[in-house]
Amino acid sequence: MIRRAGSSFSAIVLAAALAPACAGHPGPMLPADGAPTPRSRNPARVGEATPKADEPGLRQLREDLTRVFGAPIMARGVWAVDIRSLDTGQPIFALNPGKLTMPASNMKIVTLATAAEILGWDYRFTTTLETNAPVENGILRGDLFIRGTGDPTISRRNGRAGAVLFEWIVGLRSAGINKVAGRIIGDDQAFDDERLGDGWSWDYLQYGYAAPVGALQFNENVAQLTIAPGASTGDPAVVKLPAAAGLTVLNRTTTGPEGSTAAIDYRRRLYRPVLEVTGSVPAGGSTVERSIAVLNPTVHFAQSVKDALISAGIEVEGDAVDRHDVASEVVEVTEPRRILVSTQSPTLREMGTVLMKVSQNLYAETFVKAMGAARGGIGTTAGGRLAMEQLLMSWGIPRDAYIIADGSGLSRYNYVSADMITAILERMYDDPRHRDPFLMTLPIAGRDGTVSSRMRDSLAEGNAVAKTGSIANVRSLSGYVRTRDGEMLVFSILANDFPIPAATVNWIADLAVEILAAFSRQ
């Protein structure tokens, strides 16, 4: 394995590869040591012991980073960068640190940090099977309710959905139920019915990463669309989507020649629940699968449970429905429900790892609503935002340093500053309640998560832990890295408004972190 020996060499290679810097290109702001910062910091970290700005190693590091972020190829884009030492409190490098920029999935840093404080690392969601009907001769003479509080983990990930459904089937049989004479009713009243985030774009609502959020969530609110070749070239392809998805398929696909490349696209009609599928799959080829965001998470959940019960031999006579759609028919005042089975989710500590390692949007949106519910009443995004804003204010983060639209970063209405992100990362690191569980959630450079293939063969591999972010013309990378001397640095690198390939932007950000990992004050 070849590891880069130092930062200077890497920056020179970058400058040579991307053309000489033009004299008119504005350089980064290099904060003076001990100067006031945009947020409050631990006074013990700033003072006479702070290293001098003119020490050779630090001066060389700043020159290298100036070359990296001043590369002419990004002249039309915007960088917002803040890098600080957690060991000394010293500003290391800054470029537009207070400028508001779209964070993409770096928004999840804000969401998880605030959720850890408001809900706690041991927080769990609860889902229950309930009824107010009698059981006679093995038959439940009424409806079976599924009451949810937002658990996003009942999915195929790690086989949890199968385990939960098995637990429920065993629980129903233990209650003497072999048949449900009524309906399967999904009770999602713990959250409001605003399922999409503010500012989510209409042209990606069909994709799994934009799945709607709800108090009942099965398989991360996605269904599998399958496209198989027809009998011969020119025939329509065979397209299937589970009815629980709530979408009617408009099949415009064809079967292409043998050996051709599969090319499938799908769009959701805005004015009706129709999924239009286009493209082709090769004759004799394998089935193509795509994850589709479901229309109504509650109906999807109830139908999935009904299907599982029937497969296990428990007959269900009624339909799978959303409680909202049958509210006028449900009587609960005189006959309150009793709990048949209760299931708890993994802890926030475990869910946070999925949130950050794979950048799971649904988890983030769920946590925001859960924070809203923790304030009292039903869970709303507006309530969650208010809870987050009040906490951030108590942490000394200025109200004008961010705009929160959603929890995942999918919305282009979100804005943060780089120094706001480093402030939150610093707080998580300084707090003994949060440091270890928070660090454990972050992807490890060159090893796992969304940075598993990045920063390999450098001193950042296995060292830097960072959250990525990616939406159109936005890339972000924020986290922690140890220098060659063992000094812990916190960094936030946000890029907006660039017309160049996103892979190039990621490469520049990665190079900056590799330079930090190779930095030595000696």
C-alpha positions as CSV (number, residue, x, y, z in Angstrom):
1,M,0.0,0.0,0.0
2,I,1.3,3.4,-0.9
3,R,0.6,6.2,1.5
4,R,1.2,9.9,0.6
5,A,4.1,11.2,2.6
6,G,3.0,14.7,3.1
7,S,0.5,17.5,2.3
8,S,2.7,19.7,0.1
9,F,3.3,17.1,-2.6
10,S,-0.5,16.4,-2.9
11,A,-1.3,20.1,-3.3
12,I,1.4,20.6,-5.9
13,V,0.0,17.7,-7.9
14,L,-3.5,19.1,-7.7
15,A,-2.3,22.6,-8.8
16,A,-0.4,21.1,-11.7
17,A,-3.3,18.9,-12.8
18,L,-6.0,21.6,-12.6
19,A,-3.9,24.4,-14.2
20,P,-2.0,27.3,-12.5
21,A,-4.0,29.5,-10.2
22,C,-5.0,32.7,-11.7
23,A,-3.9,35.9,-9.9
24,G,-7.4,37.3,-9.8
25,H,-8.9,34.2,-8.1
26,P,-9.9,35.1,-4.5
27,G,-8.0,33.2,-1.8
28,P,-9.4,31.8,1.4
29,M,-9.8,33.6,4.6
30,L,-7.1,32.5,7.0
31,P,-8.3,33.3,10.5
32,A,-5.8,34.8,12.9
33,D,-5.0,32.7,16.0
34,G,-7.1,33.6,19.0
35,A,-9.4,35.8,16.9
36,P,-13.1,35.8,17.8
37,T,-15.0,33.0,16.1
38,P,-18.6,32.9,14.8
39,R,-19.6,30.7,17.8
40,S,-18.7,30.3,21.4
41,R,-15.9,27.8,22.2
42,N,-14.3,26.4,25.2
43,P,-12.1,29.2,26.6
44,A,-9.6,26.7,27.9
45,R,-8.7,25.9,24.3
46,V,-7.7,29.4,23.3
47,G,-5.0,31.4,24.9
48,E,-1.3,31.7,25.3
49,A,-0.7,27.9,24.6
50,T,-2.3,28.3,21.1
51,P,0.4,27.6,18.5
52,K,1.7,30.6,16.5
53,A,0.3,31.2,13.1
54,D,3.8,31.5,11.7
55,E,4.9,28.0,12.7
56,P,6.3,26.4,9.5
57,G,4.1,23.3,9.4
58,L,0.8,25.2,9.8
59,R,1.9,27.8,7.3
60,Q,2.7,25.1,4.8
61,L,-0.7,23.4,5.5
62,R,-2.6,26.6,4.8
63,E,-0.7,27.2,1.6
64,D,-1.5,23.7,0.4
65,L,-5.2,24.1,1.3
66,T,-5.2,27.4,-0.5
67,R,-4.0,25.7,-3.7
68,V,-6.6,22.9,-3.3
69,F,-9.7,25.1,-2.8
70,G,-8.4,27.9,-5.1
71,A,-8.1,25.5,-8.1
72,P,-9.4,27.4,-11.2
73,I,-11.6,24.5,-12.2
74,M,-14.0,25.4,-9.3
75,A,-13.9,29.2,-10.0
76,R,-17.6,29.2,-10.9
77,G,-18.6,27.1,-7.9
78,V,-18.6,28.0,-4.2
79,W,-16.6,26.5,-1.4
80,A,-17.5,26.9,2.3
81,V,-14.8,25.4,4.5
82,D,-14.0,25.4,8.2
83,I,-11.2,23.3,9.8
84,R,-10.3,23.5,13.5
85,S,-8.2,21.7,16.0
86,L,-10.2,19.9,18.7
87,D,-7.0,19.6,20.9
88,T,-6.1,23.3,21.0
89,G,-9.2,25.1,19.8
90,Q,-7.1,26.7,17.1
91,P,-8.6,27.7,13.7
92,I,-6.6,25.8,11.1
93,F,-8.2,27.0,7.8
94,A,-11.4,28.8,6.7
95,L,-12.9,29.8,3.4
96,N,-16.4,31.4,3.5
97,P,-17.0,29.6,6.9
98,G,-20.1,31.6,7.7
99,K,-21.7,31.6,4.2
100,L,-25.0,29.8,3.9
101,T,-24.8,26.8,1.6
102,M,-27.0,23.8,0.8
103,P,-25.7,20.9,2.9
104,A,-27.3,17.9,1.2
105,S,-27.0,14.9,3.5
106,N,-24.7,16.8,5.9
107,M,-28.1,17.9,7.3
108,K,-28.2,14.5,8.9
109,I,-25.4,15.7,11.2
110,V,-27.7,18.3,12.6
111,T,-30.6,15.9,12.8
112,L,-28.7,13.1,14.6
113,A,-27.0,15.5,17.0
114,T,-30.2,17.1,18.1
115,A,-32.1,13.8,18.3
116,A,-29.4,12.4,20.5
117,E,-29.9,15.3,22.9
118,I,-33.7,15.5,22.7
119,L,-34.6,11.8,22.5
120,G,-31.5,10.2,23.9
121,W,-29.3,7.4,22.5
122,D,-31.5,4.7,24.2
123,Y,-34.7,6.0,22.6
124,R,-36.9,3.4,20.9
125,F,-40.1,3.4,18.8
126,T,-43.0,1.2,19.8
127,T,-45.4,-0.6,17.5
128,T,-48.4,-2.5,18.9
129,L,-51.1,-4.9,17.6
130,E,-54.4,-4.0,19.3
131,T,-58.1,-4.8,19.2
132,N,-61.4,-3.9,20.9
133,A,-63.2,-7.0,19.6
134,P,-63.7,-10.3,21.4
135,V,-62.0,-13.6,20.4
136,E,-64.5,-16.5,20.0
137,N,-63.5,-20.0,18.9
138,G,-60.2,-18.8,17.5
139,I,-61.9,-15.9,15.5
140,L,-61.2,-12.2,16.2
141,R,-64.8,-10.8,15.8
142,G,-63.7,-7.4,14.7
143,D,-60.8,-5.3,13.5
144,L,-57.1,-5.7,14.2
145,F,-55.3,-2.4,14.6
146,I,-51.6,-1.7,14.1
147,R,-50.6,1.4,16.1
148,G,-47.3,2.9,15.1
149,T,-45.1,5.7,16.5
150,G,-42.7,5.9,13.5
151,D,-40.4,2.8,13.8
152,P,-38.4,3.0,10.5
153,T,-36.6,-0.3,11.0
154,I,-39.3,-2.9,10.2
155,S,-37.8,-3.7,6.9
156,R,-35.7,-6.3,5.0
157,R,-32.6,-4.6,6.3
158,N,-30.9,-7.2,8.5
159,G,-34.0,-9.4,8.3
160,R,-35.9,-7.3,10.9
161,A,-39.2,-7.3,9.1
162,G,-39.3,-11.1,9.0
163,A,-38.4,-11.3,12.7
164,V,-41.1,-8.8,13.7
165,L,-43.8,-10.4,11.6
166,F,-42.9,-13.8,13.0
167,E,-43.2,-12.3,16.6
168,W,-46.6,-10.9,15.8
169,I,-47.9,-14.2,14.3
170,V,-46.8,-16.1,17.4
171,G,-48.4,-13.4,19.6
172,L,-51.7,-13.6,17.8
173,R,-51.8,-17.4,18.0
174,S,-50.9,-17.1,21.7
175,A,-54.0,-14.8,22.1
176,G,-56.0,-17.6,20.5
177,I,-56.5,-15.9,17.1
178,N,-56.5,-18.1,14.0
179,K,-58.8,-15.8,11.9
180,V,-59.5,-12.1,11.7
181,A,-63.2,-11.5,10.8
182,G,-62.6,-7.7,10.5
183,R,-60.0,-5.5,8.8
184,I,-56.4,-4.7,9.3
185,I,-56.4,-1.1,10.2
186,G,-53.2,1.0,10.3
187,D,-53.3,3.6,13.0
188,D,-50.8,6.3,12.1
189,Q,-52.1,9.0,14.4
190,A,-48.8,9.5,16.2
191,F,-47.6,11.6,13.2
192,D,-49.4,14.1,11.0
193,D,-50.2,13.3,7.4
194,E,-47.5,15.6,5.9
195,R,-45.4,12.8,4.4
196,L,-43.1,14.7,2.1
197,G,-40.4,17.2,3.0
198,D,-40.6,20.9,2.2
199,G,-38.9,21.6,-1.0
200,W,-38.7,18.0,-2.3
201,S,-38.7,18.0,-6.1
202,W,-41.6,16.5,-8.0
203,D,-39.3,14.7,-10.4
204,Y,-37.8,12.4,-7.8
205,L,-40.8,11.5,-5.7
206,Q,-41.0,8.0,-7.3
207,Y,-37.5,7.0,-6.1
208,G,-36.9,5.0,-3.0
209,Y,-34.6,7.7,-1.5
210,A,-37.6,10.1,-1.5
211,A,-40.0,7.7,0.3
212,P,-42.8,9.4,2.3
213,V,-42.6,9.3,6.1
214,G,-45.3,8.1,8.4
215,A,-46.0,6.7,11.9
216,L,-46.3,3.2,10.2
217,Q,-43.4,2.3,7.9
218,F,-42.7,-1.1,6.3
219,N,-39.6,-1.9,4.3
220,E,-38.6,1.8,4.5
221,N,-41.7,2.6,2.5
222,V,-40.5,1.2,-0.8
223,A,-41.9,-1.5,-3.0
224,Q,-40.0,-3.5,-5.6
225,L,-40.7,-2.8,-9.3
226,T,-39.7,-5.8,-11.5
227,I,-39.2,-5.7,-15.3
228,A,-38.7,-9.0,-17.1
229,P,-38.2,-9.6,-20.8
230,G,-41.1,-10.7,-22.9
231,A,-41.2,-13.9,-24.9
232,S,-39.4,-12.4,-27.9
233,T,-37.8,-9.2,-29.2
234,G,-40.3,-6.5,-29.7
235,D,-42.8,-7.8,-27.1
236,P,-43.8,-5.7,-24.2
237,A,-41.6,-6.4,-21.1
238,V,-43.4,-7.9,-18.1
239,V,-43.7,-5.3,-15.4
240,K,-44.9,-6.0,-11.9
241,L,-45.4,-3.8,-8.8
242,P,-47.1,-4.9,-5.6
243,A,-50.6,-3.5,-5.1
244,A,-49.6,-2.3,-1.7
245,A,-47.5,0.4,-3.4
246,G,-50.8,2.2,-4.2
247,L,-49.7,2.9,-7.8
248,T,-51.1,1.7,-11.1
249,V,-48.4,0.8,-13.6
250,L,-48.5,2.2,-17.1
251,N,-46.2,-0.2,-19.0
252,R,-44.4,1.4,-22.0
253,T,-41.4,-1.0,-22.0
254,T,-40.3,-3.3,-24.7
255,T,-38.1,-6.4,-25.0
256,G,-34.8,-5.5,-26.8
257,P,-32.5,-7.8,-28.8
258,E,-30.4,-10.4,-27.0
259,G,-27.2,-8.9,-25.6
260,S,-28.6,-5.3,-25.6
261,T,-28.3,-3.1,-22.5
262,A,-31.2,-2.8,-20.1
263,A,-32.4,0.8,-19.9
264,I,-35.3,1.5,-17.6
265,D,-36.8,4.8,-16.5
266,Y,-40.0,5.4,-14.5
267,R,-41.9,8.6,-13.6
268,R,-44.8,9.2,-11.3
269,R,-47.7,11.1,-12.7
270,L,-48.4,14.2,-10.6
271,Y,-52.1,14.3,-11.1
272,R,-53.0,10.7,-10.4
273,P,-51.4,7.6,-8.8
274,V,-49.8,6.2,-11.9
275,L,-46.2,5.0,-12.4
276,E,-45.2,5.2,-16.1
277,V,-42.4,2.8,-16.9
278,T,-40.4,3.1,-20.1
279,G,-37.3,1.6,-21.7
280,S,-36.3,-1.9,-22.7
281,V,-34.7,-5.1,-21.3
282,P,-32.8,-7.6,-23.4
283,A,-34.5,-10.8,-24.6
284,G,-33.3,-13.7,-22.5
285,G,-31.8,-11.4,-19.9
286,S,-32.4,-11.3,-16.2
287,T,-35.1,-9.4,-14.4
288,V,-34.4,-5.8,-13.5
289,E,-35.5,-4.4,-10.1
290,R,-36.0,-0.9,-8.9
291,S,-37.1,0.5,-5.6
292,I,-40.3,2.6,-5.8
293,A,-41.6,5.0,-3.1
294,V,-45.0,3.9,-2.0
295,L,-48.0,6.2,-2.1
296,N,-49.5,5.7,1.3
297,P,-47.1,4.2,3.9
298,T,-49.9,3.2,6.3
299,V,-51.9,1.2,3.7
300,H,-48.6,-0.4,2.5
301,F,-47.8,-1.4,6.1
302,A,-51.3,-2.8,6.8
303,Q,-51.4,-4.7,3.5
304,S,-48.0,-6.2,4.1
305,V,-49.1,-7.4,7.5
306,K,-52.3,-8.9,6.1
307,D,-50.3,-10.7,3.4
308,A,-48.0,-12.1,6.1
309,L,-50.8,-13.3,8.3
310,I,-52.5,-15.1,5.4
311,S,-49.2,-16.7,4.4
312,A,-48.9,-18.0,7.9
313,G,-52.4,-19.5,7.8
314,I,-54.2,-16.8,9.7
315,E,-57.3,-15.9,7.5
316,V,-58.2,-12.2,7.2
317,E,-61.7,-11.4,5.8
318,G,-61.5,-7.6,5.7
319,D,-59.4,-5.1,3.8
320,A,-56.1,-3.5,4.8
321,V,-56.9,0.2,5.3
322,D,-55.7,3.5,6.8
323,R,-57.6,4.5,10.0
324,H,-58.0,7.9,8.6
325,D,-60.1,6.5,5.7
326,V,-62.5,4.6,8.0
327,A,-62.5,6.9,11.1
328,S,-66.3,7.3,11.0
329,E,-66.7,3.6,11.3
330,V,-64.4,2.9,14.2
331,V,-65.9,2.8,17.7
332,E,-63.3,3.1,20.5
333,V,-64.9,5.2,23.2
334,T,-67.2,2.5,24.7
335,E,-64.8,-0.3,23.8
336,P,-61.2,0.8,24.3
337,R,-58.5,-1.3,22.7
338,R,-56.3,-3.9,24.4
339,I,-52.8,-4.6,23.3
340,L,-52.1,-8.1,21.9
341,V,-48.5,-7.7,20.9
342,S,-45.9,-4.9,21.5
343,T,-42.6,-4.5,19.6
344,Q,-39.8,-2.0,20.2
345,S,-37.3,-0.8,17.6
346,P,-33.5,-0.9,18.1
347,T,-32.1,2.1,20.0
348,L,-31.4,5.5,18.4
349,R,-27.7,4.5,18.8
350,E,-28.3,1.6,16.4
351,M,-30.6,3.5,14.1
352,G,-28.2,6.4,13.9
353,T,-25.6,4.1,12.4
354,V,-27.9,3.2,9.6
355,L,-28.8,6.9,9.2
356,M,-25.2,8.0,8.8
357,K,-23.4,5.0,7.2
358,V,-25.9,4.6,4.3
359,S,-27.4,8.1,4.5
360,Q,-31.0,6.8,4.9
361,N,-33.3,9.7,4.3
362,L,-36.4,8.1,5.8
363,Y,-34.7,7.7,9.2
364,A,-33.8,11.4,9.3
365,E,-37.3,12.5,8.5
366,T,-38.7,10.1,11.1
367,F,-36.4,11.5,13.8
368,V,-37.5,15.1,13.1
369,K,-41.1,14.1,13.6
370,A,-40.2,12.1,16.7
371,M,-38.5,15.2,18.2
372,G,-41.7,17.1,17.5
373,A,-43.8,14.5,19.2
374,A,-41.4,14.6,22.2
375,R,-42.6,18.2,22.7
376,G,-46.2,16.9,23.2
377,G,-49.0,16.0,20.8
378,I,-48.5,14.5,17.4
379,G,-45.2,14.4,15.6
380,T,-44.9,17.1,13.0
381,T,-41.9,18.3,11.0
382,A,-42.7,21.9,12.1
383,G,-42.6,20.8,15.8
384,G,-39.4,18.9,15.2
385,R,-37.8,22.0,13.6
386,L,-38.8,24.1,16.5
387,A,-37.3,21.7,19.0
388,M,-34.1,21.6,17.0
389,E,-33.9,25.4,16.7
390,Q,-34.4,25.8,20.4
391,L,-31.7,23.3,21.2
392,L,-29.2,24.9,18.7
393,M,-29.9,28.3,20.3
394,S,-29.0,26.9,23.7
395,W,-25.8,25.6,22.2
396,G,-24.9,29.1,21.2
397,I,-25.4,28.6,17.5
398,P,-26.7,31.8,15.9
399,R,-30.2,31.6,14.4
400,D,-29.0,33.1,11.2
401,A,-26.4,30.3,10.7
402,Y,-28.9,27.9,9.3
403,I,-32.3,27.3,7.7
404,I,-33.9,23.9,8.4
405,A,-36.4,22.6,5.9
406,D,-36.2,18.8,6.5
407,G,-34.0,16.3,8.4
408,S,-32.4,14.5,5.6
409,G,-31.0,17.2,3.4
410,L,-33.0,16.2,0.4
411,S,-34.6,19.6,0.3
412,R,-32.9,22.5,-1.5
413,Y,-34.5,24.8,1.1
414,N,-31.9,23.7,3.7
415,Y,-29.0,26.0,4.4
416,V,-26.1,25.8,6.8
417,S,-22.7,27.4,7.4
418,A,-19.6,25.4,7.6
419,D,-18.7,26.8,11.0
420,M,-22.2,25.8,12.2
421,I,-21.5,22.2,11.2
422,T,-18.0,22.2,12.9
423,A,-19.6,23.7,16.0
424,I,-22.1,20.8,16.3
425,L,-19.3,18.2,15.5
426,E,-17.2,19.8,18.2
427,R,-20.0,19.7,20.7
428,M,-20.6,16.0,20.0
429,Y,-16.9,15.3,20.5
430,D,-16.6,17.3,23.7
431,D,-19.6,15.8,25.4
432,P,-18.8,12.4,27.0
433,R,-22.4,11.3,26.6
434,H,-22.2,11.7,22.9
435,R,-18.7,11.3,21.7
436,D,-18.4,7.5,21.3
437,P,-22.0,6.8,20.1
438,F,-21.8,9.7,17.6
439,L,-18.4,8.8,16.2
440,M,-19.5,5.1,15.8
441,T,-22.3,6.2,13.4
442,L,-19.9,8.0,10.9
443,P,-18.6,6.3,7.8
444,I,-14.9,5.4,7.9
445,A,-12.7,6.5,5.0
446,G,-11.8,3.7,2.7
447,R,-13.6,1.2,4.9
448,D,-17.4,1.5,5.1
449,G,-20.5,3.5,4.4
450,T,-20.7,6.2,1.8
451,V,-16.9,6.7,1.9
452,S,-15.9,3.1,1.6
453,S,-14.2,3.7,-1.8
454,R,-12.8,7.1,-1.0
455,M,-9.4,8.2,0.4
456,R,-7.9,4.8,0.0
457,D,-4.1,4.4,0.0
458,S,-3.7,7.6,2.0
459,L,-3.2,8.4,5.7
460,A,-6.9,9.3,5.8
461,E,-7.9,5.7,5.2
462,G,-9.2,4.1,8.4
463,N,-8.6,7.4,10.1
464,A,-11.0,10.0,8.9
465,V,-14.7,9.5,9.8
466,A,-17.1,11.8,7.8
467,K,-20.6,12.3,6.6
468,T,-21.1,12.8,2.9
469,G,-23.8,14.8,1.1
470,S,-25.0,14.7,-2.5
471,I,-27.8,16.4,-4.4
472,A,-27.6,18.1,-7.8
473,N,-24.7,20.6,-7.9
474,V,-24.1,20.1,-4.1
475,R,-21.5,18.0,-2.4
476,S,-20.4,18.0,1.2
477,L,-18.0,16.2,3.5
478,S,-17.8,16.9,7.2
479,G,-16.2,15.0,10.1
480,Y,-13.0,14.3,12.0
481,V,-9.5,13.3,11.1
482,R,-6.2,12.8,13.1
483,T,-3.0,14.3,11.8
484,R,0.3,12.5,11.5
485,D,1.1,13.9,15.0
486,G,-2.2,12.4,16.5
487,E,-3.9,15.8,16.7
488,M,-7.7,15.6,16.2
489,L,-9.1,18.0,13.7
490,V,-12.8,18.7,12.9
491,F,-13.7,19.8,9.4
492,S,-16.6,20.8,7.2
493,I,-16.3,21.1,3.4
494,L,-19.3,22.2,1.5
495,A,-19.5,22.8,-2.3
496,N,-22.4,24.5,-4.1
497,D,-23.2,25.8,-7.5
498,F,-20.5,24.0,-9.5
499,P,-20.8,23.1,-13.2
500,I,-18.0,20.5,-13.2
501,P,-18.4,16.8,-12.6
502,A,-19.4,15.9,-9.0
503,A,-16.6,13.3,-8.9
504,T,-14.0,16.0,-9.4
505,V,-15.5,18.0,-6.5
506,N,-15.4,14.9,-4.3
507,W,-11.8,14.3,-5.3
508,I,-10.8,17.8,-4.3
509,A,-12.6,17.4,-0.9
510,D,-11.0,14.0,-0.3
511,L,-7.5,15.4,-1.2
512,A,-8.0,18.2,1.4
513,V,-8.8,15.6,4.1
514,E,-5.8,13.5,3.0
515,I,-3.6,16.6,3.4
516,L,-5.0,17.1,6.9
517,A,-4.2,13.4,7.8
518,A,-0.6,13.9,6.6
519,F,-0.2,17.2,8.4
520,S,2.6,17.5,11.0
521,R,3.5,20.5,13.1
522,Q,7.1,19.4,13.2
